[in-house]
Amino acid sequence: MKFIKNKAFIGTALMVALSLASCEDILEEQPRAGYTPEFFQTERGVQGGITSMYAHLRYIYGQAYYYNTTETGTDEVTYAQSADQNFLVMDLSGRGEITPQDSRADVLWGAAFSNINTANGVIENAAAVGTISDALVAEARFFRAFDYFELVKTFGGVPLDLGAGELAFNTNPARTSARNTVPEVYTRAIFPDLVRAVEDLPVNPRVTGGATQTLARLYLAKAYLTYGWWLENPDNIPTYPETPRTDPDGHDAQWYFQQAYDVAINGIQNPGPFSLQETFYDVNVATNDRNSEILLYADRTETSEFYNASSLTWSNGAAPENFAGWMMTWNYTNIRSATDPDWTNPISSVQREASQDLGRPWTRMAPTIGVITNTFADKTNDSRYDGTFTTTYRGNWPKAGIDAPVVYNANSLPVEPGGAILTFLDEQPATPISYPSGAGKSNIGAGELPGRSDFVIGPRDISRIVYPGLWKLGPYRTDSGDGLGQPNAASTRPFNIAKFSEFYFVAAEAAVKGANTQAGYTARELINVLRARAGNWRWDNNGDQLKVEDRSAEMVAATPEVIDIDYILAERSREYYGEGYRWFDLTRTQRWEDLASTYEIAGNAYGDHTAETITRNIQPYHYLRPIPQGQLDAMEGVTSDYQNPGYN
C-alpha cells in the first residue's frame, strides 16, 4: 500500500473553491495515475476510498502546525524561545495577530473537506455497487461526521454543499460556496451520520485500528455535549454565520446534555473490545501503543518508508509525518558536563536520541508555570505528572562514542551513564537553588543544590528556553540497537485521537450541566474512576525504577464533593495534557478567557529564572478560527461575508 498524491476527481471538495483540499491521499494496493467517478462505482474503488479516510488522519494529527493551534494560547501552552510566527500569533500575547494568512487551522480545512467529498462518493456509490456492506459504508459515515465535527468546532458553520448538492459527491470545479449554519451542520450531517454509524458499525473493528460502534458512540456523545453548550451560550459568544441559538428539531440545551450523558454511559457499559488501562503510565508508554484504551489513532510505522509515507532517517517537518512531539522538546543537547573534575573538557552529556524521553528538539512550545505548580500540584499521589513530562535528563554520552566512565556535573561530582544530569524539581526546595548569572557550567543556566550531582531547576524557574519536555509524545524505535538511533526522523508512533477514558469525562460534564444520572455514575463517581487509576503506580518514569504503589484512596479522598466545570477542565488537563484537546475544551465551555488570559513564565535567555506575568488579549471572535486565505482567494466575487467576523 502506498500514499498517492492525486489531483483527479476523488476527494476534490469544492474543487477550486476549496483549493487547499484539491488533492486526496489514497491508500491503495496498486498505485494508479488517476481516479475517476467510475472507479468509485466498483468494490475496489469504494474500499480504496475508505482506506484513504484513515490515511487522511495523518495530514491533521501529528502535523505540528495544526497541533500548535490546539494548544498554544491556552492555559497549558505558550510559545517557546525558537517559536516562529506560526506559534507567536496563536499565543495572543502581543507577538502578532491571528489572521487568515497566519492561522494554521488551514491544515484542518484542507484535509477535512477533501475527505468529506471522498466520503460523499463512497456513501453515494456503495449501494450501486451492490456488494458493499452497511458496516463498511458506516465507516465513511463516521469519517464524514468526524470531519464536520472538527470543522464546526473550529470555524463555525461550514458548507454542506461542495458543488453538487448537499452532502453530494462533487466532481465539477466550483468557484462559489455558501456556509451553512452551526445547527444545520449538526442536525443535517453530524448527528444523522453518527447515529447511523452507531447502528451499523461493528463492535469489533474490521481491521486493526478501524472504526467501531464504541468510537461512533464517543463522538456522538461529544457532539451532543458540544452542541448543548453552543445552544446554551452562557457567555454570549458570537457565532457565524449568524443564526438564532435554537435547534431545528425543537430541543433545548438540556435535552442534548441528557443525550450526551446517556450515550456516554452506554459506551462505558458496552465497551466492546475496549477498556481502561490499569495505570496512566500504560496509556502513554510507547511500548504499549495501540492499547485497549485507544479508540482511534493516526497510524505510522517504522517497518518501511513505503508504508510510513515518509523517511525513517530524516525529516524537515511536513505532513504526513508525525512531528508534533518536537514542538515541546527543548534543546537538552546544550547541557554540558565535563570529563574531568576541573572542567577543562566539557561535553554534551545528554545526546539527541530516538527515545521517548528525548527526541528531536525544536523549542517552539512550552508549558506555563501554572501547569507545573497548579494543574499538576499533586505529584506524590497522582502519577499523571510523571506520566506526562520528562523531568529527569539522563546521561547517554557512551552511545555517541564518548569514552568516559563518568562525567563531572553539578558540584563537580561524578555521574555514571544513565545517571541524572538535569532534574526539574517537583517542588521549590527549602534550600535556595544556587543559579549562575548566565548559562553557567551547565551551559543552560541550571542551578546546584548542596550534595547533588545533578543540575536542578525549580518548578517556578522554568523559562521559554528550558522546561520539562513532553514525554507522552516522544519518539520510540525498536531498531536503535545500542546507539542513539534516528532522532532526526519524525516519530513512527501513532498519534492518539480518541480514548475510551473520555466517555467518563463527557458523562461527568453532562451531569454537571444538569443531566439526570444513573446510580453509580454521578459526576464525582465518574471522575473518581480516572483519579483512582491515576493513583495506581507501577513505574516511576523519571526515577527510572519500579514503583508499585496504590495511592488511589488518597486520590479519591481529595476529590471535591461537588464537581463543577472548572474542576472537570482541570482533570481533563491532567489526563490529556499536550494531546491537542485544550483549545476545544476551553472554547466549548467558554472558559478560555477566564482560565488562560494570564500566565507565568521566565524569558528566552539561559539563566533567566524570573517569572513574568503575561496577559493575553482573548476576544470573543477568537472563539472561531479564520477561514483560510487560500479558500477566499480561490472564490469568485465578494468574499467578505464568507470570513468569520474579526478577521476581515
LOVOGU-191741 format. One line per field, with one value per residue (C-alpha): residue number from 0; residue in one letter; x, y, z. Coordinates in steps of 0.25 Angstrom, whole numbers, plus 5000, padded with zeros to 4 digits. Each point is the difference from the previous one (the first is absolute). Example, Ala and Ser with C-alpha at 12.3 -4.5 7.8 and 13.67 -1.06 7.14 Angstrom:
! LOVOGU-191741
i: (0;1) .
aa: (a;s) .
x: (5049;5006) .
y: (4982;5014) .
z: (5031;4998) .
! end
This chain:
! LOVOGU-191741
i: (0;1;2;3;4;5;6;7;8;9;10;11;12;13;14;15;16;17;18;19;20;21;22;23;24;25;26;27;28;29;30;31;32;33;34;35;36;37;38;39;40;41;42;43;44;45;46;47;48;49;50;51;52;53;54;55;56;57;58;59;60;61;62;63;64;65;66;67;68;69;70;71;72;73;74;75;76;77;78;79;80;81;82;83;84;85;86;87;88;89;90;91;92;93;94;95;96;97;98;99;100;101;102;103;104;105;106;107;108;109;110;111;112;113;114;115;116;117;118;119;120;121;122;123;124;125;126;127;128;129;130;131;132;133;134;135;136;137;138;139;140;141;142;143;144;145;146;147;148;149;150;151;152;153;154;155;156;157;158;159;160;161;162;163;164;165;166;167;168;169;170;171;172;173;174;175;176;177;178;179;180;181;182;183;184;185;186;187;188;189;190;191;192;193;194;195;196;197;198;199;200;201;202;203;204;205;206;207;208;209;210;211;212;213;214;215;216;217;218;219;220;221;222;223;224;225;226;227;228;229;230;231;232;233;234;235;236;237;238;239;240;241;242;243;244;245;246;247;248;249;250;251;252;253;254;255;256;257;258;259;260;261;262;263;264;265;266;267;268;269;270;271;272;273;274;275;276;277;278;279;280;281;282;283;284;285;286;287;288;289;290;291;292;293;294;295;296;297;298;299;300;301;302;303;304;305;306;307;308;309;310;311;312;313;314;315;316;317;318;319;320;321;322;323;324;325;326;327;328;329;330;331;332;333;334;335;336;337;338;339;340;341;342;343;344;345;346;347;348;349;350;351;352;353;354;355;356;357;358;359;360;361;362;363;364;365;366;367;368;369;370;371;372;373;374;375;376;377;378;379;380;381;382;383;384;385;386;387;388;389;390;391;392;393;394;395;396;397;398;399;400;401;402;403;404;405;406;407;408;409;410;411;412;413;414;415;416;417;418;419;420;421;422;423;424;425;426;427;428;429;430;431;432;433;434;435;436;437;438;439;440;441;442;443;444;445;446;447;448;449;450;451;452;453;454;455;456;457;458;459;460;461;462;463;464;465;466;467;468;469;470;471;472;473;474;475;476;477;478;479;480;481;482;483;484;485;486;487;488;489;490;491;492;493;494;495;496;497;498;499;500;501;502;503;504;505;506;507;508;509;510;511;512;513;514;515;516;517;518;519;520;521;522;523;524;525;526;527;528;529;530;531;532;533;534;535;536;537;538;539;540;541;542;543;544;545;546;547;548;549;550;551;552;553;554;555;556;557;558;559;560;561;562;563;564;565;566;567;568;569;570;571;572;573;574;575;576;577;578;579;580;581;582;583;584;585;586;587;588;589;590;591;592;593;594;595;596;597;598;599;600;601;602;603;604;605;606;607;608;609;610;611;612;613;614;615;616;617;618;619;620;621;622;623;624;625;626;627;628;629;630;631;632;633;634;635;636;637;638;639;640;641;642;643;644;645;646;647) .
aa: (m;k;f;i;k;n;k;a;f;i;g;t;a;l;m;v;a;l;s;l;a;s;c;e;d;i;l;e;e;q;p;r;a;g;y;t;p;e;f;f;q;t;e;r;g;v;q;g;g;i;t;s;m;y;a;h;l;r;y;i;y;g;q;a;y;y;y;n;t;t;e;t;g;t;d;e;v;t;y;a;q;s;a;d;q;n;f;l;v;m;d;l;s;g;r;g;e;i;t;p;q;d;s;r;a;d;v;l;w;g;a;a;f;s;n;i;n;t;a;n;g;v;i;e;n;a;a;a;v;g;t;i;s;d;a;l;v;a;e;a;r;f;f;r;a;f;d;y;f;e;l;v;k;t;f;g;g;v;p;l;d;l;g;a;g;e;l;a;f;n;t;n;p;a;r;t;s;a;r;n;t;v;p;e;v;y;t;r;a;i;f;p;d;l;v;r;a;v;e;d;l;p;v;n;p;r;v;t;g;g;a;t;q;t;l;a;r;l;y;l;a;k;a;y;l;t;y;g;w;w;l;e;n;p;d;n;i;p;t;y;p;e;t;p;r;t;d;p;d;g;h;d;a;q;w;y;f;q;q;a;y;d;v;a;i;n;g;i;q;n;p;g;p;f;s;l;q;e;t;f;y;d;v;n;v;a;t;n;d;r;n;s;e;i;l;l;y;a;d;r;t;e;t;s;e;f;y;n;a;s;s;l;t;w;s;n;g;a;a;p;e;n;f;a;g;w;m;m;t;w;n;y;t;n;i;r;s;a;t;d;p;d;w;t;n;p;i;s;s;v;q;r;e;a;s;q;d;l;g;r;p;w;t;r;m;a;p;t;i;g;v;i;t;n;t;f;a;d;k;t;n;d;s;r;y;d;g;t;f;t;t;t;y;r;g;n;w;p;k;a;g;i;d;a;p;v;v;y;n;a;n;s;l;p;v;e;p;g;g;a;i;l;t;f;l;d;e;q;p;a;t;p;i;s;y;p;s;g;a;g;k;s;n;i;g;a;g;e;l;p;g;r;s;d;f;v;i;g;p;r;d;i;s;r;i;v;y;p;g;l;w;k;l;g;p;y;r;t;d;s;g;d;g;l;g;q;p;n;a;a;s;t;r;p;f;n;i;a;k;f;s;e;f;y;f;v;a;a;e;a;a;v;k;g;a;n;t;q;a;g;y;t;a;r;e;l;i;n;v;l;r;a;r;a;g;n;w;r;w;d;n;n;g;d;q;l;k;v;e;d;r;s;a;e;m;v;a;a;t;p;e;v;i;d;i;d;y;i;l;a;e;r;s;r;e;y;y;g;e;g;y;r;w;f;d;l;t;r;t;q;r;w;e;d;l;a;s;t;y;e;i;a;g;n;a;y;g;d;h;t;a;e;t;i;t;r;n;i;q;p;y;h;y;l;r;p;i;p;q;g;q;l;d;a;m;e;g;v;t;s;d;y;q;n;p;g;y;n) .
x: (5000;5005;4995;4997;4999;4990;4992;4989;4986;5000;5001;4999;4991;4995;5011;5006;4992;5005;5014;5007;4993;5002;5007;4997;5010;4995;5006;4999;5006;5004;5005;4991;5002;4986;4986;4987;4986;4998;5011;4992;4989;5008;5002;5015;4997;4991;5010;5012;4992;4997;5015;5003;4992;5009;5012;4994;5002;5015;4998;4994;5005;5015;5000;5007;4995;4986;5003;5005;4986;4994;5010;5007;4992;4993;5004;5008;5010;5007;5010;5015;5013;5001;4986;4997;4988;4991;5001;5002;4987;4992;5004;4992;5010;5005;5009;4991;4985;4993;4997;4994;5015;5006;4990;5005;4986;5000;5006;4987;4992;5008;5000;4986;4993;5007;4997;4985;4999;5006;4990;4989;5005;5000;4987;4993;5006;5001;4985;5002;5012;4991;5011;5003;4995;4993;5012;5010;4991;4999;5015;4998;4988;5009;5011;4991;4994;5014;5005;4987;5001;5015;4996;4988;5007;5012;4993;4985;4991;5006;4995;4992;4999;5013;4995;4991;4989;4999;5009;5002;5012;5006;5008;4999;5008;4993;5004;4989;4996;4989;5002;4989;4997;5005;4987;4998;5014;4997;4986;5001;5014;5007;4988;4994;5013;5005;4986;5001;5014;4997;4989;5008;5015;5005;5003;5014;5008;5000;5015;5010;4997;4987;4988;4990;4987;5007;5008;4987;4993;5011;4999;4985;5001;5010;4992;4988;5008;5006;4987;4993;5011;4998;4985;5002;5011;5002;5010;4992;5012;4996;4999;5001;4992;4991;4988;4991;5005;4988;4999;4993;4995;4994;5009;5006;5015;4995;4995;5013;5008;4991;5003;5015;4999;4991;5009;5013;4995;4995;5014;5006;4990;5002;5015;5002;5015;5004;5003;5008;5015;5004;5009;5001;5015;4995;4991;5011;5013;5004;5003;4985;4995;4987;4995;4985;4997;5003;4988;5006;5014;5007;5010;5015;5010;5015;4999;5002;5000;4991;4989;5004;4999;5012;5014;5005;5013;4997;4989;4998;4987;4988;4988;4997;5012;4997;5009;4991;5008;5012;4993;5001;5013;5011;5015;5004;5013;5006;5001;5015;5008;5015;5009;5009;4997;5007;4990;5011;4993;4985;4991;4985;4996;4986;5000;4989;4994;4987;4994;4987;5007;5008;4998;5002;5001;4992;4997;4987;4990;5002;4991;4996;5005;4985;5000;5012;4995;4985;4995;5009;5001;5000;5012;5000;4987;4997;5008;4996;5011;5010;4993;4999;5013;5015;5006;5013;5010;5010;5014;5001;5014;5006;4989;5007;5013;5006;5009;4998;4996;4994;4998;5001;4988;4994;5009;5011;4994;5001;4988;5000;4993;4985;5001;4993;5006;4989;4987;4988;4996;4986;5000;5008;5010;5002;5014;5001;5006;5013;4998;5011;4999;4999;5002;5010;5007;4988;4999;4985;4999;4997;5003;5006;4996;5010;5004;4993;5007;4988;4998;4986;4989;4988;4985;4999;5013;4997;5001;4997;5014;5001;4988;4995;4998;4987;5003;4986;5003;5015;5005;5003;5007;5004;5011;5010;5009;5010;5001;4992;4991;4993;4997;4998;4989;4986;4993;4996;4990;4985;4994;4988;4987;4989;5001;4990;5002;4993;4987;5001;5003;4989;4990;5005;5000;4986;4996;5005;4992;4987;4999;4992;5010;5000;5003;5016;5002;4999;5011;5008;5000;5003;5012;5005;5001;5011;5006;5001;5007;5010;5003;5004;5016;5008;5012;5007;5002;5010;5006;5002;4997;4989;4989;4988;4992;4985;4996;4986;4993;5008;4996;4985;5000;5006;4988;4991;4986;4994;5006;4999;5004;5014;5003;4997;5008;5012;4998;5000;5013;5006;4995;5002;5011;5007;4991;4993;4987;5002;4995;4988;4997;5001;4992;4989;4998;5003;5011;5011;5002;4997;5011;5010;5000;5013;5011;5014;5014;5014;5007;5008;5014;5008;5000;4987;4992;4992;4985;4992;4985;4996;4986;4993;4989;4990;4988;4986;5003;5012;4991;4999;5013;5000;4996;5014;5004;5003;4985;4996;5010;4994;4986;4993;4993;4999;5005;5000;4987;5006;5011;4998;4998;5012;5009;4997) .
y: (5000;5014;5014;5006;5015;5002;5011;4992;5000;4992;5009;5014;5008;5012;4998;5014;5007;4991;5000;4996;4987;4997;4987;4988;4989;4987;4987;4990;4986;5004;5014;5007;5012;5005;4998;5002;5000;4987;4994;5003;4991;4988;4992;5003;5015;5000;4993;5009;5012;4995;4996;5015;5005;4993;5006;5014;5000;5001;5013;5006;4992;5001;5012;5010;5013;4995;4994;5014;5006;4990;5003;5014;5011;4991;4999;4988;5005;5013;5002;4996;5007;4995;5003;5006;5008;4987;4999;5014;5005;4988;5005;5013;5007;5011;4993;5001;4998;4987;5003;4992;4999;4996;4991;4985;4995;5000;4986;4995;5008;4993;4986;4999;5005;4992;4988;5004;4999;4987;4995;5006;4992;4987;5002;5004;4988;4989;4996;5000;4990;4990;4993;5010;4997;5011;4998;5005;5012;5003;5002;5011;5006;5001;5007;5010;5003;5000;5011;5008;5000;5005;5010;5006;5001;5007;5009;5001;4997;4993;4996;4987;5002;4998;5004;4989;5001;4998;4988;4996;4995;5012;4998;5014;5012;5011;5014;5003;4995;5002;4997;4993;5004;4992;4994;4996;4993;4992;4996;4997;4994;4997;4994;4991;4995;4996;4994;4991;4997;4995;4991;4995;4999;4987;4998;4995;5007;4995;5003;5004;5014;5000;5008;4993;5002;5004;5011;5005;5001;5008;5010;5001;5003;5010;5007;5000;5006;5011;5003;5002;5010;5007;5001;5005;5010;5005;5011;5005;4996;5004;4989;5001;4999;5008;4992;4999;4990;4991;4986;4996;4987;5008;4995;5009;4999;4992;4989;4999;4999;4989;4993;5002;4993;4989;4996;5002;4990;4990;5001;4997;4989;4993;5002;4989;4997;5013;5003;5009;4996;4997;5012;5013;4997;4988;5009;5008;4992;4997;4985;4999;5008;4997;4994;4997;5014;5007;5000;5008;5004;5005;4989;5000;4989;4997;4988;5007;5014;4994;4998;5011;5010;5008;4998;4991;5008;5015;5010;5015;5000;4998;4991;4989;4999;4999;5012;5006;4995;5008;5013;4999;4994;5010;4999;4991;4997;5013;4995;4998;4991;4998;4988;5005;5007;5013;5002;5001;4991;5003;4990;4999;4989;4999;4997;5000;4987;4993;4996;5004;5010;5007;5001;5012;5014;5011;5009;5006;4998;5000;4997;5011;5001;4998;4986;4995;5007;5000;4990;4989;5005;4986;4993;4990;4993;5003;4993;5008;5011;4989;4993;5013;5007;4997;5007;4992;5000;4989;4998;4992;5005;4986;4998;5011;4994;5008;4991;5005;4991;5012;5015;5011;5008;5009;5003;4993;4986;4988;4994;4987;4997;5000;5009;5013;5011;5010;5000;5009;4999;4997;5011;5012;4995;5006;5003;5010;4995;5007;5005;5006;5014;4994;4987;4995;4987;4992;5009;5001;5009;4988;5001;4992;4995;4995;4986;4997;4996;5004;5014;5005;5009;5004;4999;5015;5002;4994;5009;5001;4993;4990;4992;4985;4993;4993;4986;4995;5003;4996;4991;4985;4991;4985;5001;5009;4989;5005;5013;5013;4995;5010;5012;5009;4992;5003;4991;4987;4999;5001;5014;4996;5007;4994;4993;4991;5008;5012;4994;5002;5015;5002;4994;5007;5014;4997;4996;5013;5007;4994;4986;4990;4990;4985;4994;4998;5010;5014;5010;4998;4985;5000;5010;4991;4988;5007;5007;4986;4995;5012;4996;4986;5000;4989;5007;5013;5006;5011;4992;4989;4989;4991;5006;4992;5009;5001;5015;4998;5002;5013;5005;4997;5006;5013;5001;5012;4995;5010;4999;5013;5003;5006;4987;4991;5009;4999;4985;4999;5008;4990;4989;5005;5011;5003;4991;5010;5001;5013;5011;4992;4998;5015;5005;4989;5004;5015;5000;5004;5015;4996;4989;5005;5015;5001;4990;5000;4996;5005;5006;4995;5000;4989;5004;5008;4994;5012;4997;5011;5001;5001;5005;4995;5007;4990;5006;4993;4999;4992;4988;4997;4999;5008;4993;4998;5011;4989;4997;5014;5003;4988;5005;5010;5013;5006;4991;5010;4993;4986;5004;4999;5014;5006;4994;5009) .
z: (5000;4997;5001;4987;4999;4989;4994;4993;5004;5013;5012;4992;5010;4994;4990;4997;5011;5010;4994;5012;4999;4985;5002;5008;5006;4996;5007;4989;4997;4986;4996;4990;4991;5003;5006;4993;5005;4992;5009;5012;4994;5003;5012;4999;4999;5012;5008;4995;5004;5014;5002;4996;5011;5011;4992;5000;5015;4999;4993;5012;5013;5002;4991;5009;4995;5002;5013;5004;4997;5010;5012;4999;5006;5010;5015;4996;4990;4996;4989;5002;4997;4986;4996;4986;4996;4999;5016;5004;4994;5007;5014;4998;5010;4991;4990;4988;4997;4995;4985;4989;4994;5014;5006;4998;5002;4984;5002;5005;4990;4988;5005;5005;4988;4991;5008;5002;4985;4999;5011;4992;4988;5008;5006;4987;4992;5009;4998;4985;5002;5007;5008;5010;5014;5009;5009;4990;4996;5015;5000;4990;5007;5013;4993;4993;5014;5006;4990;5001;5015;5000;4990;5007;5013;4994;4990;5003;4989;4987;4987;4998;4985;4994;4986;4996;5011;5015;5004;4986;4993;4992;4987;4994;5003;5007;5004;5009;5014;5010;5015;5008;5014;5012;5003;4985;5001;5012;4997;4985;5000;5014;5008;4988;4996;5014;5004;4988;5003;5014;4994;4988;5005;5006;5014;4997;4989;4986;5000;5011;5004;4992;5003;5010;5007;5012;4993;4993;5014;5005;4989;5001;5015;4997;4989;5009;5011;4992;4993;5013;5004;4987;5002;5015;4996;5015;4996;4988;4991;4985;4989;4985;4991;5009;5005;5012;5010;4998;4996;4987;5007;5011;5011;5011;5005;5012;4990;4993;5014;5004;4986;5002;5014;4996;4987;5008;5011;4990;4994;5014;5003;4986;4997;4990;4999;5007;5014;5009;5002;5015;5001;4994;4996;4992;4992;4994;5001;4986;5002;5002;4988;4994;5013;5004;5005;4986;4991;4988;4996;4988;4998;4996;4999;5001;4991;4987;4994;4989;5010;5009;4988;5006;5003;5011;5002;4998;5000;4997;5006;4991;4999;5000;5010;5015;5005;5010;5012;4996;5003;5015;5000;5004;4996;5011;4992;5004;5014;5004;5009;5001;4998;5012;5013;4996;4988;4990;4990;5000;4991;4997;5010;4995;4985;4991;5000;4994;5013;5007;5010;4990;4985;4990;5007;4993;5012;4994;5011;5015;5012;5009;5015;5004;4993;5009;5013;4999;4990;5005;5014;5006;4995;5012;4998;4986;4989;4989;5001;5000;4988;4992;5001;4999;5013;5001;4989;5001;4994;4987;4996;4997;4989;4993;5001;5011;5008;5014;5012;5007;4998;5010;5002;5011;5011;4992;5004;4991;4993;4993;4987;5002;5013;5001;4994;5001;5009;4999;5015;5004;5010;5004;5010;5014;4997;4989;4987;4996;4986;4991;4995;4986;4993;5010;5001;4995;4988;5001;5013;5009;5015;5011;5014;5010;4999;4987;4987;4991;4996;5004;4996;5009;4995;5001;4993;4986;4988;4985;4998;5011;5005;5002;4987;4995;5003;4995;4985;5000;4989;5001;4991;5001;4990;5008;5006;5010;4993;4999;4989;4990;5009;4988;4993;5003;5010;4995;5012;4998;5004;5009;4997;5008;5013;5008;5012;4994;5002;5015;4998;4990;5009;5012;4993;4995;5014;5005;4990;5006;4993;5009;5004;5003;5013;5001;4989;5006;4995;5013;4998;4985;5003;5011;4991;4993;5012;5007;4988;5000;5015;4995;4998;4993;4996;5004;4986;5003;5011;4990;5010;5005;5008;5004;5009;5001;5003;4995;5014;5002;4986;5002;5013;4995;4989;5004;5004;4990;4986;4991;4986;5004;5008;4988;4991;5010;5000;4985;4999;5010;4991;4986;5002;4987;4991;4992;5008;5008;4991;4996;5015;5004;4988;5002;5014;4997;5012;4991;5004;5015;5000;4990;5000;5008;5002;5006;4994;5000;4988;4988;5005;5007;5015;5000;5011;5004;4996;4993;5000;4986;4995;4988;4992;4998;4993;4998;4985;5003;5004;4985;4991;4987;4987;4993;4990;4989;5000;4999;4988;4992;5001;4990;5004;5013;5012;5012;5005;4999;5010;5015;5006;5006;4990;4988) .
! end
